[in-house]
Amino acid sequence: MAKTPVLTPQAEDFPRWYQDIVSKAELADNGPVRGTMVIRPYGYGLWERMQQDMDARIKETGTQNAYFPLLIPQSYLHKEAEHVEGFAPELAVVTHGGGKELEEPAVVRPTSEMIINEYFAKWVQSYRDLPLLINQWANVVRWELRPRLFLRTTEFLWQEGHTAHATYEEARDFAARIHRHVYADFMQDVLAMDVVLGRKTAKERFAGAINTLTLEGMMGDGKALQLGTSHELGQNFARAFHTQYLSKEGKQELVWQTSWGSTTRMIGALVMMHGDDNGLRIPPRLAPTQVVVLAIKGDDAVLAKVHEIGGALKAAGTRVHVDDRTDTPFGRRAIDWELKGVPVRVEIGPRDLENGTAMLARRIPGGKEPVAVEALATLLPTVLEEDQALLLKQARERRESRTTDVTTVDEAVEAAASGGWARIPWATLGEAGEAALAEHSVSVRCLVTEDGAVPDADDAAGNVAVVARAY
């Protein structure tokens, strides 16, 4: 009789496969209020690793962390009309507190441009106060009608950066620096994610921005997922909040601003870009546990050896977990670690002990081979880096093989419907074509130049639209 698979196969039902992994790999559970989620320790461990690396990159730009309130006076949102219009359907509003109706309702932050600008206007007085570079790690609430864990939830965790500059050029360059040297480098180097860097169309850009830079990734089913954005806000918020400074020439000038964010959606992307029918595949540079050392049987000598190996690998700089739970069957434990995507398993039993070897199981390329125990400490760093590179290579090859150059809206829709992306000249598509795509649930994910770079303008000659169905 055929063995029931642990996970629904991707080819059979990709959304169900995704839900299976999130649940069975113990990443998250649904919260008690529709659209909320409980992030379990294994999932939160991934977020902590993401936070640590990203936070260091953000601070290298000179940005400092701060914290702003969760509740925002409703009147703040009406100061920038386009912004409030963009977020109005998603707002959660507090009307009562302490058993009484509030004099002014408070909005649970969907993003913090409004409240941060209130304080930027207070803190910026002179050119000497610029640039002002602030980031916060926080939660936000956007009422979600079709929730999906990590991808679209009513409450999610993120970082949001907000900056004020003396000139348009400084703000533009800073937004681009975050886009490429914080987000793209992190996603490619640590998450092993293949991302396309581009510019959003006017229809898709952030409410209140003059330009939005995006990072788009292709998931295992060919759909796109937006993984992070960096916005040029121009002077729209500065004008609304009177955020100005006294220039060196003694004139009052409005500041130029940026905002940028990345979220726990990256965990969902990690599942859908790298996962397979056996579970997660965690990039070694990200993995909280890079190597798990498993005792196959509860033999005293075996248990002593797995702890000895674990200690040696930890001393060599590897993130290691020793699994000595021999009261749980070995097969079940091996499947569990495979499901959770730990890059390498080192398995030790009595026979291995006699031979001075360990069985090395690699999650990312698959396969097992015996390795001399004394060689593990020097071999594993090479193995981990090889597997890190393989994940990125596989993700890039998938996108390239499933992206088609087309010349008509119908061809673009067909490419997206068949589980891929399409590239079409923006001069051919235009806003009318973008609207036609939307009728088929296909969107312009970003604009790129002919050679794949980020365009300087929406209407730059040679712009190419990357279109797809998206999460």
KEZA-229752 format. One record per residue (C-alpha): residue number from 0; residue in one letter; x, y, z. Coordinates in steps of 0.1 Angstrom, whole numbers, plus 2048, in hexadecimal, padded with zeros to 3 digits. Layout:
# residues N
SITE, NUM, A, X, Y, Z
...
END
This chain:
# residues 471
SITE, 0, M, 800, 800, 800
SITE, 1, A, 80E, 822, 7F6
SITE, 2, K, 81B, 838, 813
SITE, 3, T, 807, 858, 819
SITE, 4, P, 81E, 876, 812
SITE, 5, V, 825, 88D, 82F
SITE, 6, L, 81D, 8AB, 819
SITE, 7, T, 805, 8B1, 7FC
SITE, 8, P, 81A, 8B0, 7DD
SITE, 9, Q, 821, 8D2, 7CD
SITE, 10, A, 815, 8C6, 7AB
SITE, 11, E, 7F4, 8BA, 7B9
SITE, 12, D, 7EB, 8D9, 7CE
SITE, 13, F, 805, 8F5, 7D3
SITE, 14, P, 7F1, 90A, 7EC
SITE, 15, R, 7E9, 8EB, 801
SITE, 16, W, 80E, 8E0, 7FF
SITE, 17, Y, 817, 903, 80D
SITE, 18, Q, 7FE, 900, 829
SITE, 19, D, 80A, 8DE, 832
SITE, 20, I, 82E, 8E9, 835
SITE, 21, V, 825, 908, 84A
SITE, 22, S, 812, 8F1, 862
SITE, 23, K, 827, 8D2, 862
SITE, 24, A, 849, 8E3, 863
SITE, 25, E, 83B, 8F6, 881
SITE, 26, L, 840, 919, 872
SITE, 27, A, 81E, 929, 87C
SITE, 28, D, 7FA, 923, 885
SITE, 29, N, 7DB, 938, 87E
SITE, 30, G, 7D3, 951, 89A
SITE, 31, P, 7B1, 954, 8AB
SITE, 32, V, 7A7, 973, 897
SITE, 33, R, 7A3, 96C, 872
SITE, 34, G, 7C2, 976, 85F
SITE, 35, T, 7DA, 976, 87D
SITE, 36, M, 7F5, 95C, 883
SITE, 37, V, 809, 94D, 89F
SITE, 38, I, 82E, 949, 894
SITE, 39, R, 83C, 92A, 8A4
SITE, 40, P, 85F, 928, 8B2
SITE, 41, Y, 86E, 917, 892
SITE, 42, G, 85E, 932, 87C
SITE, 43, Y, 868, 94E, 893
SITE, 44, G, 88C, 941, 894
SITE, 45, L, 88D, 947, 86E
SITE, 46, W, 87F, 96A, 873
SITE, 47, E, 899, 971, 88E
SITE, 48, R, 8B5, 967, 877
SITE, 49, M, 8A7, 97D, 85C
SITE, 50, Q, 8A4, 99A, 874
SITE, 51, Q, 8C7, 997, 880
SITE, 52, D, 8D7, 997, 85E
SITE, 53, M, 8C0, 9B2, 850
SITE, 54, D, 8C4, 9C8, 86E
SITE, 55, A, 8EA, 9C8, 86B
SITE, 56, R, 8E7, 9D1, 846
SITE, 57, I, 8CE, 9ED, 84E
SITE, 58, K, 8E5, 9FB, 869
SITE, 59, E, 902, 9FB, 850
SITE, 60, T, 8F0, A16, 83D
SITE, 61, G, 8F0, A2D, 85C
SITE, 62, T, 8CC, A26, 864
SITE, 63, Q, 8C2, A23, 889
SITE, 64, N, 8A6, A0F, 898
SITE, 65, A, 889, A20, 8AB
SITE, 66, Y, 865, A18, 8B4
SITE, 67, F, 845, A2A, 8AD
SITE, 68, P, 822, A24, 8BC
SITE, 69, L, 80A, A09, 8AF
SITE, 70, L, 7EC, A21, 8B1
SITE, 71, I, 7EB, A3F, 89A
SITE, 72, P, 7D1, A5C, 89D
SITE, 73, Q, 7B9, A58, 880
SITE, 74, S, 7BD, A7C, 876
SITE, 75, Y, 7E2, A75, 86D
SITE, 76, L, 7D7, A5F, 850
SITE, 77, H, 7C3, A7B, 83F
SITE, 78, K, 7E2, A91, 83B
SITE, 79, E, 7ED, A7E, 81C
SITE, 80, A, 7CF, A76, 806
SITE, 81, E, 7DE, A5C, 7EF
SITE, 82, H, 7ED, A49, 80C
SITE, 83, V, 7CD, A47, 820
SITE, 84, E, 7BA, A3D, 801
SITE, 85, G, 7D2, A21, 7FA
SITE, 86, F, 7CF, A12, 81D
SITE, 87, A, 7AB, A1A, 826
SITE, 88, P, 79D, 9F7, 81E
SITE, 89, E, 7B7, 9E7, 834
SITE, 90, L, 7B4, 9FC, 853
SITE, 91, A, 7AB, 9F0, 876
SITE, 92, V, 79D, A0C, 88B
SITE, 93, V, 79A, A0E, 8B1
SITE, 94, T, 77C, A22, 8BC
SITE, 95, H, 779, A18, 8E1
SITE, 96, G, 793, A17, 8FD
SITE, 97, G, 790, A14, 922
SITE, 98, G, 76B, A0D, 91F
SITE, 99, K, 764, A2F, 90D
SITE, 100, E, 761, A3B, 8EA
SITE, 101, L, 781, A4C, 8DF
SITE, 102, E, 780, A71, 8D7
SITE, 103, E, 794, A69, 8B8
SITE, 104, P, 796, A46, 8AA
SITE, 105, A, 7B8, A36, 8A7
SITE, 106, V, 7C4, A22, 88A
SITE, 107, V, 7D9, A03, 890
SITE, 108, R, 7F8, A0A, 87A
SITE, 109, P, 7F7, 9FB, 857
SITE, 110, T, 819, A0C, 852
SITE, 111, S, 829, A29, 864
SITE, 112, E, 82E, A45, 84B
SITE, 113, M, 814, A5A, 85C
SITE, 114, I, 820, A58, 880
SITE, 115, I, 845, A59, 877
SITE, 116, N, 840, A78, 862
SITE, 117, E, 82F, A89, 880
SITE, 118, Y, 850, A85, 893
SITE, 119, F, 867, A8B, 875
SITE, 120, A, 857, AAD, 872
SITE, 121, K, 860, AB3, 897
SITE, 122, W, 883, AA6, 896
SITE, 123, V, 88F, AB5, 875
SITE, 124, Q, 897, ADA, 878
SITE, 125, S, 8B7, AE0, 865
SITE, 126, Y, 8CC, AD0, 84A
SITE, 127, R, 8E2, AC4, 866
SITE, 128, D, 8C6, AAC, 870
SITE, 129, L, 8C8, A9B, 84F
SITE, 130, P, 8C8, A80, 843
SITE, 131, L, 8B1, A71, 85E
SITE, 132, L, 8B2, A4B, 85B
SITE, 133, I, 89A, A37, 870
SITE, 134, N, 88F, A12, 870
SITE, 135, Q, 877, A00, 886
SITE, 136, W, 870, 9DB, 88B
SITE, 137, A, 84B, 9D8, 892
SITE, 138, N, 829, 9C8, 88A
SITE, 139, V, 80E, 9D8, 874
SITE, 140, V, 7EA, 9D0, 86D
SITE, 141, R, 7D9, 9D0, 84B
SITE, 142, W, 7B7, 9C0, 84B
SITE, 143, E, 7BB, 9A3, 833
SITE, 144, L, 79D, 994, 821
SITE, 145, R, 7AF, 975, 814
SITE, 146, P, 7C9, 96C, 82E
SITE, 147, R, 7E5, 952, 829
SITE, 148, L, 7FF, 94C, 843
SITE, 149, F, 81F, 961, 83E
SITE, 150, L, 813, 96D, 81B
SITE, 151, R, 7F5, 982, 824
SITE, 152, T, 7EB, 986, 849
SITE, 153, T, 7D8, 9A1, 85B
SITE, 154, E, 7F5, 9A6, 872
SITE, 155, F, 819, 9A0, 868
SITE, 156, L, 83C, 9A8, 873
SITE, 157, W, 854, 9BE, 860
SITE, 158, Q, 86E, 9D9, 860
SITE, 159, E, 866, 9FB, 851
SITE, 160, G, 880, A15, 84A
SITE, 161, H, 878, A3A, 847
SITE, 162, T, 891, A54, 83D
SITE, 163, A, 892, A7A, 836
SITE, 164, H, 8AC, A8A, 81F
SITE, 165, A, 8B6, AAD, 813
SITE, 166, T, 8B3, AA5, 7EE
SITE, 167, Y, 8A0, A90, 7D6
SITE, 168, E, 8C0, A80, 7CA
SITE, 169, E, 8CA, A75, 7ED
SITE, 170, A, 8A8, A66, 7F4
SITE, 171, R, 8A8, A54, 7D2
SITE, 172, D, 8CA, A46, 7D7
SITE, 173, F, 8C2, A3A, 7FA
SITE, 174, A, 8A3, A28, 7EF
SITE, 175, A, 8B7, A17, 7D4
SITE, 176, R, 8D3, A0E, 7ED
SITE, 177, I, 8BA, 9FC, 804
SITE, 178, H, 8AA, 9EB, 7E6
SITE, 179, R, 8CA, 9DC, 7DA
SITE, 180, H, 8E4, 9DB, 7F6
SITE, 181, V, 8CD, 9D2, 813
SITE, 182, Y, 8AF, 9BF, 804
SITE, 183, A, 8BD, 9AF, 7E4
SITE, 184, D, 8DE, 9A6, 7F3
SITE, 185, F, 8CE, 997, 812
SITE, 186, M, 8B4, 983, 7FE
SITE, 187, Q, 8CD, 976, 7E5
SITE, 188, D, 8EB, 970, 7FD
SITE, 189, V, 8D9, 963, 81C
SITE, 190, L, 8B6, 957, 810
SITE, 191, A, 8C4, 949, 7EF
SITE, 192, M, 8A6, 959, 7DE
SITE, 193, D, 8A7, 963, 7BA
SITE, 194, V, 897, 985, 7B8
SITE, 195, V, 890, 99D, 79C
SITE, 196, L, 896, 9C1, 7A5
SITE, 197, G, 87F, 9DA, 793
SITE, 198, R, 869, 9F9, 795
SITE, 199, K, 844, 9F8, 79B
SITE, 200, T, 82C, A07, 782
SITE, 201, A, 817, A25, 78D
SITE, 202, K, 7FA, A0E, 793
SITE, 203, E, 80E, 9F7, 7AA
SITE, 204, R, 823, A10, 7BD
SITE, 205, F, 81F, A17, 7E2
SITE, 206, A, 803, A30, 7EB
SITE, 207, G, 813, A52, 7EF
SITE, 208, A, 834, A49, 7DE
SITE, 209, I, 844, A57, 7BF
SITE, 210, N, 857, A37, 7B8
SITE, 211, T, 857, A14, 7C6
SITE, 212, L, 873, 9FC, 7C1
SITE, 213, T, 86B, 9D7, 7C6
SITE, 214, L, 87A, 9B4, 7C9
SITE, 215, E, 865, 999, 7B9
SITE, 216, G, 86B, 973, 7BC
SITE, 217, M, 85D, 956, 7A9
SITE, 218, M, 84E, 93B, 7BF
SITE, 219, G, 84E, 916, 7B8
SITE, 220, D, 82C, 918, 7A6
SITE, 221, G, 838, 935, 78F
SITE, 222, K, 825, 950, 7A1
SITE, 223, A, 836, 970, 7AC
SITE, 224, L, 83A, 97D, 7D0
SITE, 225, Q, 845, 9A0, 7D9
SITE, 226, L, 861, 99C, 7F3
SITE, 227, G, 869, 9C0, 7FC
SITE, 228, T, 865, 9E3, 7F1
SITE, 229, S, 877, A04, 7F3
SITE, 230, H, 864, A24, 7EC
SITE, 231, E, 86D, A47, 7E2
SITE, 232, L, 853, A5D, 7F3
SITE, 233, G, 85E, A7D, 7E3
SITE, 234, Q, 851, A9B, 7F8
SITE, 235, N, 82D, A8F, 7FB
SITE, 236, F, 82E, A87, 820
SITE, 237, A, 846, AA4, 827
SITE, 238, R, 82C, ABC, 818
SITE, 239, A, 810, AAC, 82C
SITE, 240, F, 822, AAD, 84D
SITE, 241, H, 837, ACD, 846
SITE, 242, T, 857, ABA, 84B
SITE, 243, Q, 870, AD4, 841
SITE, 244, Y, 893, AE0, 849
SITE, 245, L, 8A8, B00, 848
SITE, 246, S, 8C2, AFB, 82C
SITE, 247, K, 8E6, B08, 82D
SITE, 248, E, 8D9, B25, 818
SITE, 249, G, 8C0, B2E, 833
SITE, 250, K, 8A1, B23, 820
SITE, 251, Q, 885, B0C, 82D
SITE, 252, E, 884, AED, 817
SITE, 253, L, 86F, ACE, 818
SITE, 254, V, 881, AAD, 81E
SITE, 255, W, 881, A90, 805
SITE, 256, Q, 878, A6E, 814
SITE, 257, T, 87A, A48, 810
SITE, 258, S, 869, A2B, 820
SITE, 259, W, 870, A06, 81C
SITE, 260, G, 866, 9E5, 82B
SITE, 261, S, 869, 9BF, 82B
SITE, 262, T, 853, 9A7, 83F
SITE, 263, T, 84D, 984, 84C
SITE, 264, R, 841, 97D, 829
SITE, 265, M, 865, 973, 822
SITE, 266, I, 85E, 953, 836
SITE, 267, G, 842, 94A, 81F
SITE, 268, A, 858, 951, 801
SITE, 269, L, 873, 93A, 810
SITE, 270, V, 85A, 91E, 811
SITE, 271, M, 84C, 923, 7EE
SITE, 272, M, 86D, 92B, 7DC
SITE, 273, H, 883, 90F, 7EC
SITE, 274, G, 86B, 8F5, 7F9
SITE, 275, D, 865, 8D3, 7E9
SITE, 276, D, 84E, 8B6, 7EF
SITE, 277, N, 862, 8AB, 80D
SITE, 278, G, 85F, 8CD, 81F
SITE, 279, L, 874, 8EC, 824
SITE, 280, R, 897, 8F1, 817
SITE, 281, I, 8A7, 90C, 82D
SITE, 282, P, 8C5, 91F, 81F
SITE, 283, P, 8E4, 917, 834
SITE, 284, R, 8ED, 93B, 83A
SITE, 285, L, 8CA, 941, 849
SITE, 286, A, 8C4, 920, 85B
SITE, 287, P, 8C2, 923, 881
SITE, 288, T, 8CE, 8FF, 881
SITE, 289, Q, 8E6, 8F7, 864
SITE, 290, V, 8EE, 8D4, 86F
SITE, 291, V, 8DB, 8BB, 885
SITE, 292, V, 8EE, 89E, 893
SITE, 293, L, 8D7, 880, 899
SITE, 294, A, 8DD, 862, 8AE
SITE, 295, I, 8CD, 844, 89C
SITE, 296, K, 8CB, 82F, 8BC
SITE, 297, G, 8CD, 834, 8E1
SITE, 298, D, 8EF, 824, 8E5
SITE, 299, D, 905, 836, 8FF
SITE, 300, A, 923, 837, 8E8
SITE, 301, V, 90D, 844, 8CB
SITE, 302, L, 8FE, 85F, 8E2
SITE, 303, A, 921, 869, 8EE
SITE, 304, K, 92D, 86C, 8CA
SITE, 305, V, 910, 881, 8BD
SITE, 306, H, 917, 89A, 8DA
SITE, 307, E, 93C, 89A, 8D3
SITE, 308, I, 936, 8A1, 8AE
SITE, 309, G, 91C, 8BC, 8B6
SITE, 310, G, 935, 8CD, 8CD
SITE, 311, A, 951, 8CB, 8B3
SITE, 312, L, 93B, 8D9, 897
SITE, 313, K, 92E, 8F5, 8AD
SITE, 314, A, 952, 8FE, 8B7
SITE, 315, A, 95A, 900, 891
SITE, 316, G, 93E, 91A, 88D
SITE, 317, T, 921, 905, 880
SITE, 318, R, 8FE, 90A, 88F
SITE, 319, V, 8F7, 8E7, 89C
SITE, 320, H, 8DB, 8D4, 8AD
SITE, 321, V, 8E1, 8B2, 8BD
SITE, 322, D, 8C2, 89B, 8BA
SITE, 323, D, 8C6, 880, 8D4
SITE, 324, R, 8A1, 878, 8D8
SITE, 325, T, 8A5, 853, 8D3
SITE, 326, D, 883, 84C, 8E3
SITE, 327, T, 875, 85A, 8C2
SITE, 328, P, 87A, 844, 8A4
SITE, 329, F, 897, 84F, 88E
SITE, 330, G, 883, 84E, 86E
SITE, 331, R, 869, 866, 87C
SITE, 332, R, 884, 87E, 888
SITE, 333, A, 897, 87D, 867
SITE, 334, I, 876, 885, 854
SITE, 335, D, 86F, 8A2, 86C
SITE, 336, W, 891, 8B2, 867
SITE, 337, E, 88D, 8AD, 842
SITE, 338, L, 86B, 8BE, 843
SITE, 339, K, 87A, 8DB, 857
SITE, 340, G, 895, 8DF, 83C
SITE, 341, V, 8B4, 8DD, 852
SITE, 342, P, 8D0, 8DD, 838
SITE, 343, V, 8E4, 8C0, 844
SITE, 344, R, 8DE, 8A2, 85A
SITE, 345, V, 8FB, 88E, 869
SITE, 346, E, 8EE, 86C, 874
SITE, 347, I, 901, 855, 88B
SITE, 348, G, 8FA, 831, 895
SITE, 349, P, 90D, 814, 8A4
SITE, 350, R, 91A, 809, 882
SITE, 351, D, 926, 82C, 879
SITE, 352, L, 938, 82D, 89A
SITE, 353, E, 94B, 80D, 892
SITE, 354, N, 955, 81B, 870
SITE, 355, G, 95E, 83E, 87C
SITE, 356, T, 945, 84D, 864
SITE, 357, A, 924, 860, 864
SITE, 358, M, 909, 860, 84B
SITE, 359, L, 906, 883, 83B
SITE, 360, A, 8E4, 88C, 82E
SITE, 361, R, 8E1, 8AC, 819
SITE, 362, R, 8BE, 8BB, 818
SITE, 363, I, 8C2, 8D3, 7FB
SITE, 364, P, 8D1, 8BD, 7DF
SITE, 365, G, 8C5, 89D, 7F1
SITE, 366, G, 8D9, 87D, 7F5
SITE, 367, K, 8ED, 86C, 810
SITE, 368, E, 912, 862, 813
SITE, 369, P, 928, 854, 82E
SITE, 370, V, 943, 86D, 83A
SITE, 371, A, 960, 868, 852
SITE, 372, V, 957, 878, 873
SITE, 373, E, 979, 88A, 875
SITE, 374, A, 972, 89B, 854
SITE, 375, L, 950, 8AA, 85D
SITE, 376, A, 95C, 8CB, 86C
SITE, 377, T, 970, 8D4, 84D
SITE, 378, L, 958, 8C6, 834
SITE, 379, L, 937, 8D5, 840
SITE, 380, P, 93F, 8FA, 83A
SITE, 381, T, 945, 8F1, 815
SITE, 382, V, 926, 8DC, 813
SITE, 383, L, 911, 8F8, 822
SITE, 384, E, 91E, 912, 809
SITE, 385, E, 919, 8FB, 7EC
SITE, 386, D, 8F5, 8F5, 7F6
SITE, 387, Q, 8EF, 91A, 7FC
SITE, 388, A, 8FA, 921, 7D8
SITE, 389, L, 8E6, 904, 7CA
SITE, 390, L, 8C5, 913, 7D8
SITE, 391, L, 8CB, 934, 7C7
SITE, 392, K, 8D5, 923, 7A7
SITE, 393, Q, 8B5, 90E, 7A7
SITE, 394, A, 89F, 92C, 7AE
SITE, 395, R, 8AF, 940, 792
SITE, 396, E, 8AD, 924, 779
SITE, 397, R, 888, 920, 781
SITE, 398, R, 881, 944, 77A
SITE, 399, E, 895, 946, 75B
SITE, 400, S, 886, 926, 74C
SITE, 401, R, 863, 932, 754
SITE, 402, T, 865, 956, 748
SITE, 403, T, 859, 95C, 724
SITE, 404, D, 85F, 97B, 70E
SITE, 405, V, 83E, 985, 6FE
SITE, 406, T, 82F, 9A1, 6E9
SITE, 407, T, 80A, 9A0, 6F1
SITE, 408, V, 7F3, 9A1, 70F
SITE, 409, D, 7E4, 980, 705
SITE, 410, E, 806, 96F, 704
SITE, 411, A, 80F, 97E, 726
SITE, 412, V, 7EE, 971, 735
SITE, 413, E, 7F5, 94F, 726
SITE, 414, A, 819, 94E, 735
SITE, 415, A, 80B, 958, 758
SITE, 416, A, 7EF, 93E, 756
SITE, 417, S, 807, 922, 74E
SITE, 418, G, 81B, 929, 76E
SITE, 419, G, 836, 941, 762
SITE, 420, W, 840, 965, 75D
SITE, 421, A, 840, 97A, 73E
SITE, 422, R, 855, 998, 732
SITE, 423, I, 844, 9B1, 71B
SITE, 424, P, 850, 9D3, 70F
SITE, 425, W, 83F, 9EE, 725
SITE, 426, A, 83B, A04, 706
SITE, 427, T, 826, 9E7, 6F8
SITE, 428, L, 812, 9E0, 718
SITE, 429, G, 80D, A02, 727
SITE, 430, E, 7F2, A0B, 741
SITE, 431, A, 7D6, 9FD, 72A
SITE, 432, G, 7E8, 9DC, 728
SITE, 433, E, 7EE, 9DB, 74D
SITE, 434, A, 7C8, 9E0, 753
SITE, 435, A, 7C1, 9C4, 73A
SITE, 436, L, 7D9, 9AC, 74C
SITE, 437, A, 7C7, 9B4, 76D
SITE, 438, E, 7A7, 9A6, 75F
SITE, 439, H, 7B9, 984, 75E
SITE, 440, S, 7C8, 988, 781
SITE, 441, V, 7EA, 98F, 772
SITE, 442, S, 7FE, 9AE, 77D
SITE, 443, V, 81D, 9C0, 773
SITE, 444, R, 835, 9B6, 78F
SITE, 445, C, 850, 9D0, 785
SITE, 446, L, 861, 9E3, 769
SITE, 447, V, 884, 9DA, 760
SITE, 448, T, 89C, 9E6, 744
SITE, 449, E, 8A3, 9CF, 726
SITE, 450, D, 8C2, 9C1, 738
SITE, 451, G, 8AF, 9BC, 759
SITE, 452, A, 8BB, 9DB, 76C
SITE, 453, V, 8A4, 9F3, 77F
SITE, 454, P, 897, A0F, 769
SITE, 455, D, 89C, A34, 772
SITE, 456, A, 878, A3D, 768
SITE, 457, D, 856, A2D, 761
SITE, 458, D, 857, A36, 73D
SITE, 459, A, 87C, A31, 735
SITE, 460, A, 883, A25, 712
SITE, 461, G, 887, 9FF, 711
SITE, 462, N, 874, 9F8, 732
SITE, 463, V, 868, 9D4, 734
SITE, 464, A, 84A, 9C9, 74A
SITE, 465, V, 84D, 9A9, 75E
SITE, 466, V, 82A, 99B, 762
SITE, 467, A, 81C, 97E, 775
SITE, 468, R, 801, 971, 78C
SITE, 469, A, 80B, 979, 7AF
SITE, 470, Y, 804, 971, 7D4
END
